[in-house]
Amino acid sequence: MISRRITVLGSTGSVGCSTLDLMAQTEASGAGAFEVEALTGGANIARLAEQARRWKPRIAVTADPARLDELRDALAGTGIEAAAGDVAVVEAAGRPADWVMAAIVGAAGLRSAWAAASTG
């Protein structure tokens, strides 16, 4: 089975959580496999860290720079890179992936969606 590399921008919101749930169901049914490149979220560090521990992305990013230490602490010992801020979200969006779910609502998601689209 071919594994698809996925990035979920806004993974802690409703659409992002639904995306990860669907991926889990797909894997459980044997219909597909996923490798997560990046997860990005807002202020819900507990949910972002839980998702990161489950999916083991290369990087987890919070949009809130003031929460970076909290994210790093939550991911300590996992080998998952932690980053924060708008620039880090855009950089995560531009990482190589087969598929990107752009689930950051409104104008806040435009730069990251553009970065993902520009990567191809």
N, CA, C and O atoms as CSV, one atom per row, in Angstrom:
chain,resi,resn,atom,element,x,y,z
A,1,MET,N,N,0.833,-1.172,0.000
A,1,MET,CA,C,0.000,0.000,0.000
A,1,MET,C,C,0.886,1.246,0.000
A,1,MET,O,O,1.884,1.313,0.717
A,2,ILE,N,N,0.514,2.201,-0.792
A,2,ILE,CA,C,1.267,3.443,-0.905
A,2,ILE,C,C,0.872,4.377,0.232
A,2,ILE,O,O,-0.312,4.581,0.502
A,3,SER,N,N,1.869,4.936,0.889
A,3,SER,CA,C,1.641,5.898,1.958
A,3,SER,C,C,1.654,7.301,1.367
A,3,SER,O,O,2.538,7.641,0.580
A,4,ARG,N,N,0.688,8.102,1.742
A,4,ARG,CA,C,0.600,9.480,1.265
A,4,ARG,C,C,1.110,10.415,2.347
A,4,ARG,O,O,0.754,10.270,3.517
A,5,ARG,N,N,1.941,11.372,1.963
A,5,ARG,CA,C,2.469,12.360,2.906
A,5,ARG,C,C,1.491,13.535,2.980
A,5,ARG,O,O,1.164,14.155,1.968
A,6,ILE,N,N,1.032,13.826,4.201
A,6,ILE,CA,C,-0.037,14.796,4.422
A,6,ILE,C,C,0.420,15.910,5.364
A,6,ILE,O,O,1.185,15.672,6.299
A,7,THR,N,N,-0.058,17.123,5.104
A,7,THR,CA,C,0.068,18.240,6.037
A,7,THR,C,C,-1.337,18.721,6.357
A,7,THR,O,O,-2.170,18.859,5.461
A,8,VAL,N,N,-1.602,18.976,7.635
A,8,VAL,CA,C,-2.902,19.517,8.034
A,8,VAL,C,C,-2.669,20.874,8.691
A,8,VAL,O,O,-2.118,20.962,9.789
A,9,LEU,N,N,-3.092,21.915,8.012
A,9,LEU,CA,C,-3.009,23.282,8.522
A,9,LEU,C,C,-4.302,23.562,9.283
A,9,LEU,O,O,-5.388,23.496,8.707
A,10,GLY,N,N,-4.194,23.871,10.556
A,10,GLY,CA,C,-5.393,24.069,11.363
A,10,GLY,C,C,-5.930,22.751,11.897
A,10,GLY,O,O,-7.141,22.538,11.939
A,11,SER,N,N,-5.028,21.870,12.302
A,11,SER,CA,C,-5.424,20.518,12.710
A,11,SER,C,C,-6.254,20.482,13.988
A,11,SER,O,O,-6.948,19.495,14.233
A,12,THR,N,N,-6.204,21.527,14.807
A,12,THR,CA,C,-6.924,21.500,16.081
A,12,THR,C,C,-8.358,22.008,15.973
A,12,THR,O,O,-9.127,21.887,16.927
A,13,GLY,N,N,-8.721,22.564,14.845
A,13,GLY,CA,C,-10.090,23.035,14.638
A,13,GLY,C,C,-10.998,21.910,14.160
A,13,GLY,O,O,-10.565,20.768,14.013
A,14,SER,N,N,-12.238,22.240,13.924
A,14,SER,CA,C,-13.246,21.253,13.539
A,14,SER,C,C,-12.877,20.507,12.255
A,14,SER,O,O,-12.914,19.277,12.218
A,15,VAL,N,N,-12.526,21.242,11.217
A,15,VAL,CA,C,-12.182,20.611,9.939
A,15,VAL,C,C,-10.898,19.804,10.061
A,15,VAL,O,O,-10.805,18.702,9.521
A,16,GLY,N,N,-9.915,20.339,10.760
A,16,GLY,CA,C,-8.658,19.616,10.954
A,16,GLY,C,C,-8.856,18.326,11.726
A,16,GLY,O,O,-8.316,17.285,11.350
A,17,CYS,N,N,-9.630,18.386,12.805
A,17,CYS,CA,C,-9.912,17.175,13.594
A,17,CYS,C,C,-10.668,16.152,12.756
A,17,CYS,O,O,-10.373,14.958,12.821
A,18,SER,N,N,-11.642,16.610,11.969
A,18,SER,CA,C,-12.390,15.694,11.100
A,18,SER,C,C,-11.475,15.052,10.066
A,18,SER,O,O,-11.628,13.875,9.741
A,19,THR,N,N,-10.531,15.821,9.553
A,19,THR,CA,C,-9.568,15.285,8.589
A,19,THR,C,C,-8.745,14.168,9.217
A,19,THR,O,O,-8.588,13.101,8.622
A,20,LEU,N,N,-8.221,14.407,10.412
A,20,LEU,CA,C,-7.416,13.385,11.086
A,20,LEU,C,C,-8.260,12.166,11.452
A,20,LEU,O,O,-7.774,11.037,11.382
A,21,ASP,N,N,-9.522,12.380,11.844
A,21,ASP,CA,C,-10.419,11.255,12.134
A,21,ASP,C,C,-10.641,10.408,10.885
A,21,ASP,O,O,-10.609,9.179,10.951
A,22,LEU,N,N,-10.866,11.060,9.754
A,22,LEU,CA,C,-11.069,10.335,8.499
A,22,LEU,C,C,-9.812,9.567,8.104
A,22,LEU,O,O,-9.900,8.440,7.617
A,23,MET,N,N,-8.654,10.167,8.310
A,23,MET,CA,C,-7.397,9.468,8.020
A,23,MET,C,C,-7.269,8.222,8.894
A,23,MET,O,O,-6.862,7.165,8.412
A,24,ALA,N,N,-7.614,8.340,10.169
A,24,ALA,CA,C,-7.533,7.196,11.085
A,24,ALA,C,C,-8.489,6.088,10.648
A,24,ALA,O,O,-8.132,4.910,10.681
A,25,GLN,N,N,-9.695,6.459,10.242
A,25,GLN,CA,C,-10.669,5.469,9.771
A,25,GLN,C,C,-10.175,4.785,8.498
A,25,GLN,O,O,-10.336,3.576,8.334
A,26,THR,N,N,-9.581,5.556,7.609
A,26,THR,CA,C,-9.055,5.007,6.356
A,26,THR,C,C,-7.943,4.008,6.641
A,26,THR,O,O,-7.906,2.930,6.047
A,27,GLU,N,N,-7.039,4.361,7.544
A,27,GLU,CA,C,-5.961,3.434,7.906
A,27,GLU,C,C,-6.514,2.182,8.572
A,27,GLU,O,O,-6.067,1.074,8.275
A,28,ALA,N,N,-7.482,2.347,9.472
A,28,ALA,CA,C,-8.049,1.206,10.197
A,28,ALA,C,C,-8.748,0.231,9.259
A,28,ALA,O,O,-8.765,-0.975,9.509
A,29,SER,N,N,-9.323,0.752,8.180
A,29,SER,CA,C,-10.022,-0.108,7.224
A,29,SER,C,C,-9.067,-0.772,6.238
A,29,SER,O,O,-9.462,-1.660,5.482
A,30,GLY,N,N,-7.807,-0.336,6.250
A,30,GLY,CA,C,-6.829,-0.884,5.319
A,30,GLY,C,C,-6.891,-0.261,3.940
A,30,GLY,O,O,-6.241,-0.739,3.010
A,31,ALA,N,N,-7.673,0.812,3.798
A,31,ALA,CA,C,-7.856,1.441,2.495
A,31,ALA,C,C,-6.774,2.460,2.155
A,31,ALA,O,O,-6.736,2.961,1.032
A,32,GLY,N,N,-5.904,2.773,3.095
A,32,GLY,CA,C,-4.861,3.755,2.830
A,32,GLY,C,C,-3.931,3.890,4.012
A,32,GLY,O,O,-4.219,3.417,5.112
A,33,ALA,N,N,-2.807,4.546,3.767
A,33,ALA,CA,C,-1.824,4.797,4.823
A,33,ALA,C,C,-1.321,6.226,4.663
A,33,ALA,O,O,-1.226,6.749,3.552
A,34,PHE,N,N,-1.005,6.840,5.788
A,34,PHE,CA,C,-0.595,8.236,5.771
A,34,PHE,C,C,0.658,8.452,6.591
A,34,PHE,O,O,0.861,7.828,7.632
A,35,GLU,N,N,1.494,9.350,6.100
A,35,GLU,CA,C,2.664,9.843,6.819
A,35,GLU,C,C,2.442,11.341,6.951
A,35,GLU,O,O,2.284,12.033,5.945
A,36,VAL,N,N,2.427,11.848,8.170
A,36,VAL,CA,C,2.122,13.261,8.371
A,36,VAL,C,C,3.418,14.068,8.398
A,36,VAL,O,O,4.309,13.817,9.210
A,37,GLU,N,N,3.499,15.020,7.512
A,37,GLU,CA,C,4.655,15.910,7.426
A,37,GLU,C,C,4.572,17.002,8.482
A,37,GLU,O,O,5.538,17.248,9.204
A,38,ALA,N,N,3.417,17.659,8.574
A,38,ALA,CA,C,3.278,18.791,9.491
A,38,ALA,C,C,1.848,18.912,9.990
A,38,ALA,O,O,0.891,18.628,9.270
A,39,LEU,N,N,1.727,19.340,11.237
A,39,LEU,CA,C,0.448,19.718,11.833
A,39,LEU,C,C,0.602,21.137,12.351
A,39,LEU,O,O,1.611,21.467,12.974
A,40,THR,N,N,-0.392,21.980,12.098
A,40,THR,CA,C,-0.370,23.325,12.660
A,40,THR,C,C,-1.678,23.570,13.390
A,40,THR,O,O,-2.728,23.058,13.004
A,41,GLY,N,N,-1.598,24.363,14.455
A,41,GLY,CA,C,-2.789,24.683,15.230
A,41,GLY,C,C,-2.673,26.052,15.855
A,41,GLY,O,O,-1.662,26.741,15.716
A,42,GLY,N,N,-3.725,26.427,16.544
A,42,GLY,CA,C,-3.749,27.723,17.210
A,42,GLY,C,C,-3.307,27.606,18.652
A,42,GLY,O,O,-2.179,27.203,18.934
A,43,ALA,N,N,-4.196,27.960,19.563
A,43,ALA,CA,C,-3.844,28.027,20.980
A,43,ALA,C,C,-4.103,26.733,21.746
A,43,ALA,O,O,-3.725,26.632,22.913
A,44,ASN,N,N,-4.734,25.746,21.125
A,44,ASN,CA,C,-5.049,24.503,21.837
A,44,ASN,C,C,-3.834,23.570,21.793
A,44,ASN,O,O,-3.780,22.634,20.996
A,45,ILE,N,N,-2.875,23.844,22.658
A,45,ILE,CA,C,-1.611,23.106,22.668
A,45,ILE,C,C,-1.828,21.653,23.080
A,45,ILE,O,O,-1.179,20.757,22.541
A,46,ALA,N,N,-2.725,21.411,24.019
A,46,ALA,CA,C,-2.983,20.033,24.461
A,46,ALA,C,C,-3.462,19.175,23.297
A,46,ALA,O,O,-2.999,18.047,23.124
A,47,ARG,N,N,-4.386,19.700,22.498
A,47,ARG,CA,C,-4.899,18.936,21.356
A,47,ARG,C,C,-3.819,18.765,20.291
A,47,ARG,O,O,-3.669,17.679,19.730
A,48,LEU,N,N,-3.067,19.829,20.008
A,48,LEU,CA,C,-2.002,19.748,19.007
A,48,LEU,C,C,-0.964,18.706,19.416
A,48,LEU,O,O,-0.523,17.909,18.588
A,49,ALA,N,N,-0.577,18.712,20.682
A,49,ALA,CA,C,0.410,17.744,21.168
A,49,ALA,C,C,-0.141,16.322,21.108
A,49,ALA,O,O,0.581,15.392,20.748
A,50,GLU,N,N,-1.411,16.148,21.456
A,50,GLU,CA,C,-2.040,14.822,21.376
A,50,GLU,C,C,-2.036,14.321,19.933
A,50,GLU,O,O,-1.697,13.168,19.668
A,51,GLN,N,N,-2.414,15.192,19.011
A,51,GLN,CA,C,-2.411,14.825,17.593
A,51,GLN,C,C,-0.999,14.486,17.128
A,51,GLN,O,O,-0.797,13.515,16.399
A,52,ALA,N,N,-0.038,15.278,17.546
A,52,ALA,CA,C,1.352,15.047,17.137
A,52,ALA,C,C,1.863,13.712,17.674
A,52,ALA,O,O,2.552,12.982,16.961
A,53,ARG,N,N,1.538,13.390,18.906
A,53,ARG,CA,C,1.971,12.095,19.455
A,53,ARG,C,C,1.319,10.941,18.695
A,53,ARG,O,O,1.940,9.893,18.514
A,54,ARG,N,N,0.085,11.120,18.251
A,54,ARG,CA,C,-0.615,10.068,17.503
A,54,ARG,C,C,-0.046,9.910,16.092
A,54,ARG,O,O,0.198,8.789,15.646
A,55,TRP,N,N,0.166,11.020,15.390
A,55,TRP,CA,C,0.524,10.975,13.971
A,55,TRP,C,C,2.016,11.109,13.707
A,55,TRP,O,O,2.470,10.810,12.603
A,56,LYS,N,N,2.785,11.550,14.688
A,56,LYS,CA,C,4.240,11.670,14.574
A,56,LYS,C,C,4.696,12.468,13.342
A,56,LYS,O,O,5.463,11.962,12.522
A,57,PRO,N,N,4.222,13.714,13.217
A,57,PRO,CA,C,4.685,14.544,12.100
A,57,PRO,C,C,6.147,14.921,12.298
A,57,PRO,O,O,6.695,14.779,13.392
A,58,ARG,N,N,6.758,15.394,11.247
A,58,ARG,CA,C,8.124,15.884,11.378
A,58,ARG,C,C,8.150,17.181,12.183
A,58,ARG,O,O,9.114,17.463,12.894
A,59,ILE,N,N,7.069,17.972,12.059
A,59,ILE,CA,C,6.998,19.252,12.765
A,59,ILE,C,C,5.565,19.523,13.216
A,59,ILE,O,O,4.607,19.194,12.517
A,60,ALA,N,N,5.436,20.123,14.387
A,60,ALA,CA,C,4.152,20.614,14.902
A,60,ALA,C,C,4.329,22.099,15.179
A,60,ALA,O,O,5.309,22.511,15.799
A,61,VAL,N,N,3.383,22.892,14.720
A,61,VAL,CA,C,3.513,24.350,14.805
A,61,VAL,C,C,2.274,24.954,15.458
A,61,VAL,O,O,1.147,24.650,15.069
A,62,THR,N,N,2.491,25.805,16.443
A,62,THR,CA,C,1.416,26.628,16.983
A,62,THR,C,C,1.551,28.030,16.399
A,62,THR,O,O,2.657,28.555,16.263
A,63,ALA,N,N,0.427,28.621,16.059
A,63,ALA,CA,C,0.461,29.977,15.516
A,63,ALA,C,C,0.825,31.006,16.584
A,63,ALA,O,O,1.192,32.135,16.261
A,64,ASP,N,N,0.725,30.617,17.847
A,64,ASP,CA,C,0.955,31.533,18.964
A,64,ASP,C,C,2.385,31.405,19.491
A,64,ASP,O,O,2.697,30.441,20.190
A,65,PRO,N,N,3.260,32.367,19.166
A,65,PRO,CA,C,4.655,32.279,19.606
A,65,PRO,C,C,4.819,32.200,21.127
A,65,PRO,O,O,5.792,31.624,21.614
A,66,ALA,N,N,3.887,32.765,21.870
A,66,ALA,CA,C,3.974,32.736,23.335
A,66,ALA,C,C,3.770,31.330,23.898
A,66,ALA,O,O,4.053,31.091,25.072
A,67,ARG,N,N,3.283,30.397,23.075
A,67,ARG,CA,C,2.995,29.032,23.540
A,67,ARG,C,C,4.049,28.018,23.104
A,67,ARG,O,O,3.881,26.817,23.317
A,68,LEU,N,N,5.138,28.498,22.493
A,68,LEU,CA,C,6.152,27.580,21.973
A,68,LEU,C,C,6.759,26.704,23.064
A,68,LEU,O,O,6.898,25.496,22.875
A,69,ASP,N,N,7.119,27.285,24.188
A,69,ASP,CA,C,7.718,26.478,25.263
A,69,ASP,C,C,6.756,25.395,25.742
A,69,ASP,O,O,7.170,24.272,26.028
A,70,GLU,N,N,5.478,25.736,25.827
A,70,GLU,CA,C,4.466,24.759,26.235
A,70,GLU,C,C,4.391,23.600,25.234
A,70,GLU,O,O,4.286,22.438,25.626
A,71,LEU,N,N,4.445,23.931,23.938
A,71,LEU,CA,C,4.417,22.892,22.910
A,71,LEU,C,C,5.674,22.035,22.982
A,71,LEU,O,O,5.597,20.809,22.904
A,72,ARG,N,N,6.820,22.671,23.128
A,72,ARG,CA,C,8.076,21.908,23.248
A,72,ARG,C,C,8.025,20.956,24.439
A,72,ARG,O,O,8.423,19.796,24.324
A,73,ASP,N,N,7.538,21.439,25.579
A,73,ASP,CA,C,7.430,20.587,26.768
A,73,ASP,C,C,6.497,19.406,26.511
A,73,ASP,O,O,6.786,18.279,26.913
A,74,ALA,N,N,5.378,19.671,25.841
A,74,ALA,CA,C,4.397,18.618,25.568
A,74,ALA,C,C,4.938,17.562,24.609
A,74,ALA,O,O,4.495,16.413,24.632
A,75,LEU,N,N,5.891,17.950,23.769
A,75,LEU,CA,C,6.449,17.019,22.776
A,75,LEU,C,C,7.830,16.498,23.170
A,75,LEU,O,O,8.473,15.799,22.387
A,76,ALA,N,N,8.287,16.829,24.364
A,76,ALA,CA,C,9.618,16.404,24.814
A,76,ALA,C,C,9.763,14.889,24.708
A,76,ALA,O,O,8.895,14.128,25.137
A,77,GLY,N,N,10.878,14.479,24.127
A,77,GLY,CA,C,11.179,13.059,23.999
A,77,GLY,C,C,10.552,12.363,22.810
A,77,GLY,O,O,10.770,11.167,22.616
A,78,THR,N,N,9.773,13.081,22.003
A,78,THR,CA,C,9.112,12.459,20.853
A,78,THR,C,C,9.935,12.546,19.575
A,78,THR,O,O,9.707,11.782,18.637
A,79,GLY,N,N,10.890,13.471,19.532
A,79,GLY,CA,C,11.653,13.688,18.310
A,79,GLY,C,C,10.931,14.568,17.307
A,79,GLY,O,O,11.425,14.780,16.199
A,80,ILE,N,N,9.771,15.082,17.680
A,80,ILE,CA,C,9.000,15.953,16.792
A,80,ILE,C,C,9.469,17.389,16.989
A,80,ILE,O,O,9.513,17.884,18.115
A,81,GLU,N,N,9.817,18.049,15.900
A,81,GLU,CA,C,10.232,19.450,15.963
A,81,GLU,C,C,9.031,20.319,16.314
A,81,GLU,O,O,7.931,20.087,15.812
A,82,ALA,N,N,9.229,21.304,17.159
A,82,ALA,CA,C,8.181,22.256,17.520
A,82,ALA,C,C,8.586,23.639,17.034
A,82,ALA,O,O,9.754,24.021,17.118
A,83,ALA,N,N,7.612,24.383,16.526
A,83,ALA,CA,C,7.865,25.743,16.054
A,83,ALA,C,C,6.625,26.580,16.340
A,83,ALA,O,O,5.566,26.051,16.680
A,84,ALA,N,N,6.774,27.897,16.197
A,84,ALA,CA,C,5.651,28.784,16.496
A,84,ALA,C,C,5.700,30.041,15.651
A,84,ALA,O,O,6.761,30.456,15.183
A,85,GLY,N,N,4.537,30.637,15.465
A,85,GLY,CA,C,4.416,31.908,14.769
A,85,GLY,C,C,3.888,31.752,13.354
A,85,GLY,O,O,3.877,30.661,12.785
A,86,ASP,N,N,3.451,32.879,12.805
A,86,ASP,CA,C,2.882,32.881,11.459
A,86,ASP,C,C,3.878,32.419,10.403
A,86,ASP,O,O,3.514,31.691,9.479
A,87,VAL,N,N,5.131,32.836,10.536
A,87,VAL,CA,C,6.154,32.436,9.563
A,87,VAL,C,C,6.359,30.925,9.611
A,87,VAL,O,O,6.510,30.289,8.568
A,88,ALA,N,N,6.365,30.348,10.800
A,88,ALA,CA,C,6.537,28.895,10.940
A,88,ALA,C,C,5.363,28.142,10.328
A,88,ALA,O,O,5.552,27.072,9.748
A,89,VAL,N,N,4.147,28.686,10.448
A,89,VAL,CA,C,2.977,28.050,9.826
A,89,VAL,C,C,3.139,28.053,8.311
A,89,VAL,O,O,2.887,27.042,7.656
A,90,VAL,N,N,3.555,29.179,7.755
A,90,VAL,CA,C,3.758,29.278,6.301
A,90,VAL,C,C,4.868,28.328,5.855
A,90,VAL,O,O,4.736,27.664,4.827
A,91,GLU,N,N,5.950,28.259,6.611
A,91,GLU,CA,C,7.039,27.339,6.264
A,91,GLU,C,C,6.572,25.888,6.327
A,91,GLU,O,O,6.952,25.086,5.474
A,92,ALA,N,N,5.764,25.538,7.313
A,92,ALA,CA,C,5.228,24.175,7.407
A,92,ALA,C,C,4.347,23.869,6.201
A,92,ALA,O,O,4.376,22.759,5.670
A,93,ALA,N,N,3.568,24.854,5.771
A,93,ALA,CA,C,2.683,24.667,4.622
A,93,ALA,C,C,3.466,24.407,3.344
A,93,ALA,O,O,2.985,23.709,2.452
A,94,GLY,N,N,4.660,24.959,3.251
A,94,GLY,CA,C,5.476,24.806,2.052
A,94,GLY,C,C,6.341,23.564,2.030
A,94,GLY,O,O,7.072,23.342,1.065
A,95,ARG,N,N,6.276,22.745,3.075
A,95,ARG,CA,C,7.078,21.519,3.111
A,95,ARG,C,C,6.516,20.511,2.110
A,95,ARG,O,O,5.328,20.547,1.789
A,96,PRO,N,N,7.369,19.613,1.618
A,96,PRO,CA,C,6.902,18.631,0.637
A,96,PRO,C,C,5.787,17.751,1.200
A,96,PRO,O,O,5.911,17.190,2.288
A,97,ALA,N,N,4.708,17.643,0.449
A,97,ALA,CA,C,3.576,16.798,0.841
A,97,ALA,C,C,2.814,16.402,-0.413
A,97,ALA,O,O,2.813,17.128,-1.407
A,98,ASP,N,N,2.167,15.248,-0.359
A,98,ASP,CA,C,1.310,14.825,-1.465
A,98,ASP,C,C,-0.021,15.564,-1.432
A,98,ASP,O,O,-0.665,15.778,-2.459
A,99,TRP,N,N,-0.413,15.949,-0.218
A,99,TRP,CA,C,-1.726,16.545,-0.039
A,99,TRP,C,C,-1.704,17.453,1.182
A,99,TRP,O,O,-1.146,17.088,2.217
A,100,VAL,N,N,-2.309,18.635,1.068
A,100,VAL,CA,C,-2.389,19.578,2.181
A,100,VAL,C,C,-3.853,19.919,2.432
A,100,VAL,O,O,-4.570,20.328,1.519
A,101,MET,N,N,-4.291,19.747,3.682
A,101,MET,CA,C,-5.620,20.203,4.080
A,101,MET,C,C,-5.446,21.598,4.667
A,101,MET,O,O,-4.839,21.761,5.725
A,102,ALA,N,N,-5.975,22.594,3.983
A,102,ALA,CA,C,-5.886,23.980,4.443
A,102,ALA,C,C,-7.149,24.291,5.239
A,102,ALA,O,O,-8.148,24.740,4.677
A,103,ALA,N,N,-7.101,24.052,6.544
A,103,ALA,CA,C,-8.277,24.187,7.404
A,103,ALA,C,C,-8.173,25.379,8.353
A,103,ALA,O,O,-8.815,25.391,9.403
A,104,ILE,N,N,-7.378,26.371,7.993
A,104,ILE,CA,C,-7.303,27.607,8.777
A,104,ILE,C,C,-8.304,28.572,8.152
A,104,ILE,O,O,-8.196,28.913,6.974
A,105,VAL,N,N,-9.267,29.005,8.938
A,105,VAL,CA,C,-10.368,29.782,8.376
A,105,VAL,C,C,-10.002,31.243,8.143
A,105,VAL,O,O,-9.164,31.817,8.839
A,106,GLY,N,N,-10.652,31.816,7.153
A,106,GLY,CA,C,-10.550,33.238,6.881
A,106,GLY,C,C,-9.190,33.699,6.388
A,106,GLY,O,O,-8.386,32.922,5.873
A,107,ALA,N,N,-8.967,34.989,6.568
A,107,ALA,CA,C,-7.736,35.617,6.092
A,107,ALA,C,C,-6.498,35.031,6.753
A,107,ALA,O,O,-5.417,35.056,6.164
A,108,ALA,N,N,-6.636,34.507,7.962
A,108,ALA,CA,C,-5.491,33.927,8.674
A,108,ALA,C,C,-4.879,32.763,7.906
A,108,ALA,O,O,-3.695,32.467,8.069
A,109,GLY,N,N,-5.670,32.104,7.077
A,109,GLY,CA,C,-5.174,30.947,6.351
A,109,GLY,C,C,-4.659,31.223,4.951
A,109,GLY,O,O,-4.171,30.310,4.286
A,110,LEU,N,N,-4.755,32.451,4.495
A,110,LEU,CA,C,-4.394,32.745,3.104
A,110,LEU,C,C,-2.918,32.517,2.796
A,110,LEU,O,O,-2.590,31.868,1.803
A,111,ARG,N,N,-2.027,33.041,3.631
A,111,ARG,CA,C,-0.588,32.907,3.344
A,111,ARG,C,C,-0.153,31.447,3.343
A,111,ARG,O,O,0.616,31.030,2.477
A,112,SER,N,N,-0.636,30.672,4.300
A,112,SER,CA,C,-0.238,29.266,4.356
A,112,SER,C,C,-0.845,28.476,3.197
A,112,SER,O,O,-0.185,27.597,2.643
A,113,ALA,N,N,-2.081,28.773,2.826
A,113,ALA,CA,C,-2.695,28.084,1.683
A,113,ALA,C,C,-1.939,28.419,0.399
A,113,ALA,O,O,-1.723,27.549,-0.445
A,114,TRP,N,N,-1.539,29.677,0.256
A,114,TRP,CA,C,-0.764,30.088,-0.915
A,114,TRP,C,C,0.583,29.373,-0.942
A,114,TRP,O,O,1.026,28.925,-1.999
A,115,ALA,N,N,1.233,29.264,0.205
A,115,ALA,CA,C,2.529,28.570,0.276
A,115,ALA,C,C,2.380,27.112,-0.131
A,115,ALA,O,O,3.224,26.577,-0.849
A,116,ALA,N,N,1.311,26.466,0.325
A,116,ALA,CA,C,1.080,25.066,-0.038
A,116,ALA,C,C,0.823,24.935,-1.534
A,116,ALA,O,O,1.364,24.039,-2.182
A,117,ALA,N,N,0.003,25.822,-2.082
A,117,ALA,CA,C,-0.302,25.769,-3.513
A,117,ALA,C,C,0.936,26.060,-4.353
A,117,ALA,O,O,1.119,25.462,-5.413
A,118,SER,N,N,1.774,26.958,-3.895
A,118,SER,CA,C,2.987,27.309,-4.630
A,118,SER,C,C,3.999,26.176,-4.655
A,118,SER,O,O,4.802,26.070,-5.581
A,119,THR,N,N,3.956,25.333,-3.636
A,119,THR,CA,C,4.873,24.192,-3.573
A,119,THR,C,C,4.489,23.133,-4.592
A,119,THR,O,O,5.335,22.374,-5.066
A,120,GLY,N,N,3.218,23.089,-4.919
A,120,GLY,CA,C,2.762,22.134,-5.924
A,120,GLY,C,C,2.084,21.007,-5.284
A,120,GLY,O,O,1.626,20.093,-5.969
